[in-house]
Amino acid sequence: MSIYMSFVAYCKLEILKNFSCYKNQYQLKSLILIKANQASMEILKKLQNEAKSAA
């Protein structure tokens, strides 16, 4: 199963690379990772603020 999922992820990165201005999949992968980290930090801050207001 993990080999299949790795292949699917690789194919999706190659498709995204063809439609983007980035030269290789590593630039694209790092951009996706940065955006995911930013989104998770926003969610974490929102949850912390909700926890503070509930206490």
KADAHU-V758703 format. One record per run of one state. SS is the DSSP state (H for helix, E for strand, C for the rest). FROM is the first residue (numbers start at 1). TO is the last residue. If there is no record, write none. Layout:
SS FROM TO
SS FROM TO
//
This chain:
C 1 1
H 2 18
C 19 24
H 25 54
C 55 55
//
